[in-house]
Amino acid sequence: MSVKQTLVVIGNGMVGQHFLASLVESAIKEQYQIITFCEEPRAAYDRVHLSSFFTGTTAKQLSLVEDDFFEQHGITIHLGDKASNIDRDNKTVTSAKGLTISYDKLVLATGSYPFVPPVPGHDRAQCLVYRTIEDLEAMAAAAKVGKVGTVVGGGLLGLEAAKALMDLGLQTHVVEFAPRLMAVQLDDAGGAMLRRKIEDLGVTVHTGKNTSLITDGQQCVNLMCFADGEELETDIVLFSAGIRPRDDIARVCGLEVGQRGGIVIDNQCRTSDPSIYAIGECALWNGMIYGLVAPSYAMARTVVSALAGGSLSFTGADMSTKLKLMGVDVASIGDAHAKTQGAKVYTYQNGDSEVYKRLVVSQDKKQLLGAVLVGDASGYSTLLQYCLNGIELPAYPDALILPHRSDESVGLGPDALPLSAQICSCYDVTKGTICSAIEGGCMTMGALKAETKAATGCGGCSALMKSVLDSELSKQGFEVNTDICEHFAHTRQDLFNLVKVERIKTFADLLRRHGKGIGCEICKPAVANILASQWNDHVLEKDHLGLQDTNDTFLANMQKDGTYSVVPRITGGEISPDMLIALGQVGKKYKLYTKITGGQRVDMFGARVDQLPSIWKELIDAGFESGHAYGKSLRTVKSCVGSTWCRYGVDDSVGLAIELENRYKGLRSPHKIKFGVSGCTRECAEAQGKDVGIIATETGWSLYVCGNGGMKPRHADLFATGLDKPTLIKFIDRFLSFYVRTADRLQRTSVWMENMEGGLDYLKSVVIDDKLGLCGQLEQQMQHVIDTYQCEWLTTIEDESKLKRFRHFVNSDQPDDNVVFVEERGQLRPADESERKHFKLAEMA
Amino acid sequence: MAKWLDICGVDDLQPDSGICALIEGEQVAIFSFALRLRSGNAVDCSVSEVDRSVIEVNRSLSGVEGGDTQVYAVGNYDPIGKANVLSRGLICDINGQSVVASPLYKQHFNLQTGVCLEDEAVKIPVYPIRIEKNRVQVSVGAAL
């Protein structure tokens, strides 16, 4: 039995945390007591998506650490304490707060700091940098008193920072020393195209500018003076001119560092001291600093392997990038500048749609060396695979960047990729891993994502992953059969379109035109649901009655003993004492078991089918209406009490919840839909666990979509922020209509979106930007449902012919003698089997 | 000779759906099919010879005066869900067999043989049924 060694990790940024997360998943963690220092007041968060902080993402949402991560894995974290000194002789680390800890192994993940050029005046008021959440808070504070913001640096990070300034509502400038934007990744023409697109968004770009002085401004706080004599008035100066490795702690203790900084590491990420490793932006490998997440994560995994005696080695990384800068797609692959000897270049430029593409190929035109894409980066995955795997190019390589105006496909089919090809670079998932997950039973994008994590980072590889999935499934002999059942050779979406286009009103008609047989328990309720979404006739009309699942047929929820539960609508969870009493009286009279639901209403159990109409008559007389708990439809809109009563409330969440519930009640959908509305970011209504979640903020409503609880809980995704009520409602109308139209049967919004090519971004483009030109129709579709709403119970109890079904026997008024209740905690419940036997014996005696 | 019991009028049937009758203490689910299997559909191709004779009986007993209405009578008790609910299930055709899907756990029962498609060891009673002078008649003496 060996005593545990001590492993100290300095730095809990993205890379330090990725190291810890990889370490705790490996068996080697048992051999170490793990201690980490984090200089910042909070544990690791997502710096890549930092600018989303200004569009409503909170510091907590940016966090990369699960709440109990450190406790769960027995890791000690010293938050807000900076490791300040390493004593290599005694193998100890000392912190700024005076802590001294002995180590056996040490990992440096100290990251980088923003480079601030030594311009006179660089330390004036409102001269800021962009790296930490504290920096963002300083920016937000500065933006409150200023009007103009200027970013120094037109690279990747600089343009991200410019977006942040735009989001803060500032008049935004970008100042770049080089003659073009993104000088490292783009060529002149690509940079020029990007510049035009960014200027169209209202950002003023100044290239070839060398800042020589920052001093007092006249209209603004600061005045920037450039070497060419020009000047720019600005309140905020935001430096984003590159990063420098934080290697001071290594330098002081005598570890080898590079001439221009960076802690020198070998292929195992070991520094010049074999007990000390360095990973991420502080590390210098082969003369290179890697400022991207993917290679840094690869270093972290290398160290885990090295500690375990494994053979993984870090041998450099591809620096290709694809990203969306202020809504503009930009990608750069490999040797974008054609520096390779004999390289040939193809370019395609479309001035009208502002697309620029450039291919760099080898002298023999067989290998792709690099590429630049601006305005349309859809070819990125294919091109990257050509480049990384050395796949031979087609005879005319320019076909890869020319627009395809016919059906011919020149893309690289998934079969052409070797198993070692990396599909997802965020999580380093290869085609081989994806194929074995498919063999292991993952048949959908959702399942694959859950199993391999691929496409859950930036999501850029999801289209490629889908094509691998489809190709593998068909190779394994799975016919990718999306038919709803044996009676219709169509998907639910096809059926929806047929019903809509051919104006089909009945199941019999649809079956006659497009199906066979008489139907089954799958297609009948699905078609009933589609007919209800589209035409919204009463579900118990003669033509629809035989299609409904039993819950819909009796407008109540069947329980295990064949009795039903009754759930009246309580909009937004708001109910007056009188209504509550009325509900209690009905429950008492019919001896119903009563329970409060998670959706803020009351469920009453144990009603026999023959009792349902009289129970509902009394409920309706008291002012209640159907809660649609029995349908695949809108269930509840849960709300917190909101600004009306709550000391912290920002807006009237109850009022909005009631309005939304009344708007969408009765809407039939592919699966149940739940809403939540919270009056402030404390989120007491748990809106982020709902299909549609709304949270009040100072700047308007934030909309979240596609969350759910249940077996596989899913946090909703932020969809839009700062919305006024009409816009919010418009977005929800479109979102729901699009879901109703295109989802599969019994597919919740979360799975629907996860299986959608393009995912959340695509959904946003359809609902917010009207990419499909469909929004008018979607709104109209919703309006029809709203205009034709009826309380299904009210219509039923007013119609003798519909009531005929509500009796247990057609030829007797007796109730079902198999329904037996016993008492428990003062209420009735169904008897279990042993109690039932006992009851029968007593009856016979 | 089977004894025919008068149950209800044809108007009491729910087209393409079920009702339940109490017949000499037994709960009987009665289904009526308005939608017909069209020619070209395979019918009952998977049933045994014994079952086939049952089907013949059932066929000959139904639809005599009901015109194009096909009726079936089976036990209302779902032996898997253990509740009297089958009359409230959806009627379907699965591989050409007319079946009811239990509203509780969705197992299918063949309406002509009573056999459960998901577990052939489970069987519900099947009763002869006919329509005479617009009245529905069932015989429970000898459940098939």
Boltz contact constraints between the chains, C-beta under 6 A:
constraints:
  - contact:
      token1: [A, 517]
      token2: [B, 41]
      max_distance: 6.0
  - contact:
      token1: [A, 517]
      token2: [B, 93]
      max_distance: 6.0
  - contact:
      token1: [A, 518]
      token2: [B, 35]
      max_distance: 6.0
  - contact:
      token1: [A, 518]
      token2: [B, 93]
      max_distance: 6.0
  - contact:
      token1: [A, 520]
      token2: [B, 92]
      max_distance: 6.0
  - contact:
      token1: [A, 521]
      token2: [B, 90]
      max_distance: 6.0
  - contact:
      token1: [A, 521]
      token2: [B, 92]
      max_distance: 6.0
  - contact:
      token1: [A, 521]
      token2: [B, 101]
      max_distance: 6.0
  - contact:
      token1: [A, 524]
      token2: [B, 90]
      max_distance: 6.0
  - contact:
      token1: [A, 546]
      token2: [B, 16]
      max_distance: 6.0
  - contact:
      token1: [A, 546]
      token2: [B, 17]
      max_distance: 6.0
  - contact:
      token1: [A, 550]
      token2: [B, 88]
      max_distance: 6.0
  - contact:
      token1: [A, 550]
      token2: [B, 103]
      max_distance: 6.0
  - contact:
      token1: [A, 558]
      token2: [B, 103]
      max_distance: 6.0
  - contact:
      token1: [A, 561]
      token2: [B, 83]
      max_distance: 6.0
  - contact:
      token1: [A, 562]
      token2: [B, 83]
      max_distance: 6.0
  - contact:
      token1: [A, 562]
      token2: [B, 84]
      max_distance: 6.0
  - contact:
      token1: [A, 562]
      token2: [B, 85]
      max_distance: 6.0
  - contact:
      token1: [A, 809]
      token2: [B, 20]
      max_distance: 6.0
  - contact:
      token1: [A, 809]
      token2: [B, 21]
      max_distance: 6.0
  - contact:
      token1: [A, 809]
      token2: [B, 22]
      max_distance: 6.0
  - contact:
      token1: [A, 810]
      token2: [B, 8]
      max_distance: 6.0
  - contact:
      token1: [A, 810]
      token2: [B, 12]
      max_distance: 6.0
  - contact:
      token1: [A, 810]
      token2: [B, 19]
      max_distance: 6.0
  - contact:
      token1: [A, 810]
      token2: [B, 21]
      max_distance: 6.0
  - contact:
      token1: [A, 811]
      token2: [B, 7]
      max_distance: 6.0
  - contact:
      token1: [A, 811]
      token2: [B, 8]
      max_distance: 6.0
  - contact:
      token1: [A, 811]
      token2: [B, 21]
      max_distance: 6.0
  - contact:
      token1: [A, 812]
      token2: [B, 22]
      max_distance: 6.0
  - contact:
      token1: [A, 816]
      token2: [B, 84]
      max_distance: 6.0
  - contact:
      token1: [A, 818]
      token2: [B, 84]
      max_distance: 6.0
